[in-house]
């Protein structure tokens, strides 16, 4: 995998169609290559992609997107705008702002849904895609599990307390984690507020539309997936996932064609971090396919 790197990044901001100031991290580099745009999961933020950027930048330009209501992006005035179609529109505005006309999409969970919507809205600009533990068909049991915790505020006096809470909630998702891993995850999920409390780093109101059944994705996501058919695509699945079933993942790869690959991470649930060796090697193969992809006008 090569030497460990410590890439620098620049913080950037753009404005959504409804006037929100949204945030992204830009790890520069990748001259002559399409940038890699990274889209996080439902309650997550740009910090989830630090490991990916450390490994791939500066050979590749990494742009980690922070959806509205997360991290340093503004919270929405209307909580019902916390839906995939709005996130897609926000990303469209960012693409216009950065003048990006072709990119590799890396989407974890919700970010993968946004990736499929972007492909359906213009597949020619997608040079390749990684769909991390998500697909057109989501397991109702996993969705119900997420509904039990998303939007429930909590705070902790120390990072050790936060790490313990994260372990208690996710121990079966990452059974191999040790204290250092739980501390790292806590620092991606939480932030220190002005009162000195460690709090979740997202707007609790993102849960409002998600609690409406069938509102977590657009209708007929299989048709959205079809926009990626024939392109270099990597489907990542956690072996213990309760969101993406093995049957759905197999069906995705079969439907996408012979340039698609499935990488399964054993003993990990929803969702892999993308730093696992099996994923890193598969991602390298994906990016090699992208570099060999003919660019059409």
N, C-alpha and C positions, 0 to 999 in steps of 0.2 A: 504493500500500500504506500510505500515511500515514506520520507521523513515527515514528522509532525510539523505543521506550520502554524504560525500565529498571525493570521491575516488581519489587517486593519480594515475598518469599514467607515463609511460616511453615513450619517443619518440624513434621510431625505423626507420631504413631505409633499403631498399633493392634495388637491381639493376635490371632493366628491361632487356629483351633480346636485346634491342637496346642501352643499356648503360646508361639509365637515372637513376638518384638517386631519388627514390620515398620514400614517408614518410607515417608512420602510427603511431597511438597512441595505446599503449597497457595498458589497465587497468587490472592488474593481478588479479588472483584469480581462483575460480572455479575448484579446484582440483578434478579430477575424472569426470569432466563434459566436454562435447565438448565446445570449445570456441564459442563465438558469433562474427561473422565477419560482420561489418556494412559497407555498400556501399552507398555513398551519391548520390544525384541528379546531374544534368548536371552542374550547376554552383556552387555547394556546396562543403563542405570540412568536415574534421573530427569534427569540432566544433558543427555540427548539432546533434551529438550523445552524447553530454555531459550529457543531462538529462537522457537518457537511461542508461548511465554508472553510473550516480549518484544513480539511483534506483536499478540497478541489481548487480553492483560490490560491494564487492568482492565475492558474492555468485557465480557469473559467471565471467569468463574472457571475457572482451570485447576488440576486436581489431577493431579500426575504421580506415578504409583504405582511403587514399587520392589519388585519381586518378591523373595520369600525367596531368600537367598543372593547378593544383589547389593547393592552400595553400603552404605548404613547399615542395611539390613534384616538380621536375624539369619540365620546359616547354619543349615540344617536338620540335625537330628540323624540323620534317615534320608534319605540321598541319593536314594532311590527316590521321595521326595515331590516331587522336582523334575520335575513333569509338569503339562501344561495343566489337567487337572481339579483338581489341588490349587491351582494359581494362581487358578483361577476361584473356588474356595471361599474363598481368602484375600480376594479382591476382594469377595465377598458379605459377608464380615465387615466390611470397610471401609465398604461401602454402609450397612450397619446402624449402624455406629459414627457415621458422618457424617449419618445420616438422609437419605440421597439416594434419592429414589424415581423420578427421571427424569434422564437424562444423555445427553450425546453421547460416544460411545466413539471414541477414536483409538488404533488398535493397529498397531504396526510388527512385522511378521514374527510371532514368537511372540505378541506382544500382539494381533495380529489373530485368531489362533486363539482366544485367551482371549475376545476380543470376540464371536466367533461362538458360543462356548459360553454366554456370558452371555445372548446373544439367545435361544438355544434354551431357556434356563431361565426366560425371562420377557421376551418381546419388547416388551411395552407400556412398559417402563421405558426402552427405547432410543429417544431422540428423533432420533437420526441416528448414522451411523457412518462412519469412514474406515478402510479396510483397506489398509495400506501394504505393498505388494509381498508379498502372501500371499493364499492362497485355499484352497479345499477340496482342491485338487490341487497337490501340491508336486513340483517337478522332482527326480528322484533324483540327478541330477548335482550340483545345488546342495547338496542335503542331504549328499552324500558330501564335498563340499568343506568344509562347515562341520565335519563330523566330524573332518577332518584337523587342525583347529587348536583346537577348543573343549576346554577342560580342560587345555591344555598351559601350565604356568606359565612365566612369563618375568619378568625384571626388568631395569631399565636404570639407569645411574648419573645420567643427565641427561634432561631433557625432549626435548632434541634427539635423543638416542639413541632414545627412545621413539617420537618422530615418524618417524624413519627406519624403524623396525621396522613401524610402521603403514603407511607408504608402500609398503614392500616387500611387505606382505601384501595391500594393497588398491589398488595403483596402477591395476589394470585395472577396478576398480569405480568409481573416481572419477578418470578420466584428466585432468580439467581442474584438479585441485587443485594449489595451490602450497604452499610451506613453511608459511605461516600457517594454511592449512586443515588440514594434517597435524598441526601443533602443537595446534590446537583439538580435533581428533579424539582425539589422544593424551590430552588432559586430560579428555575424557569417558570414555575407556576405562580409564585408569589412575589410581592414587592414590599419594601419597607415604606410605610406612609409617614406623613408629617407628624403624626402622634407617636411614632416609634413602634407601631404595631406592624406585624407581618401579615399582609392581607392578600387575598386572591387578586390577580392582576387582570380583571375583566369586569365589565358591567354586568351585574347580576340580572339585568333585564334581558340579556340574550336568551334566557330560558323561556321567555313568554311565548314567542312563536314556535319554539321547539316543542313545547308541551302540547301543541295542537297536532293531533294525529295526521300523518302523511304530509306534514309541512316541513320536514327536514330535507326534502329534495324536490326537484321538479318532476312533473309527470313523465312517464315513459323514458326513464333514464337509459334503457337499453338502446333506444334510438340515438341518444346523445353519445353513448359509447361508440356507436358505429362510425361516428365522425373520425375516430382515431384508427379505424381499420386500415391495415397496410402500413402504418407508421411504426417506427421503433417505440415500443411501449414495454415498460416493466411493471408488472403487477406484483406488489409485495403483500404477503399475508403472514400474520402472526399465527403460529401453529395452534395457539390457544384462543384465537380470536372468537369473540361472540358477536362480531359485526359482519365480517365477511366469511361465509362458509366456504369449505373446500370445493363443494359443488359449484357455487357461484363463481369462484376464482377460476376453476377449470373451464367453465362455460365462457368466461370473459376472454381467456387466452385463445380458445378455439375460435371464437367469433372475431377476434382482432387479426388473426392470420399468423403466418410463419415468422413475422418479425417481432412478435410479442413473446415475452418470457415471464414465467412465474417463479418468484423466489419466496420460499417459505422459511420463516425463522422459527425453529423449534423452541418450545418452552417460553414463548412470549405471547402475550395476549394483544389486546387493542390499545396501542398500536406500536409496531416496531419504531425504534428511534432513527433508523436509517444509518446508524453507526455500526451495526452488527457486521462482522466480516463477510457473511454470506451476501448481505445487501450491498455492501461496498463493492464487492467484486462484480455483482450483477449490474450495479449502477455504472461501473467502469465499462462493462460491455455495452450497455445502453448508449453511453456517451460516444463510444467508438463507432457505433452504428450511426449516430447523429453526424459525426464528422465525415462519414462516408456517404451521407445522404445527398443526392443531387438537389441543388437548389433551383427551383423553377421560378421563372419571372412572374 
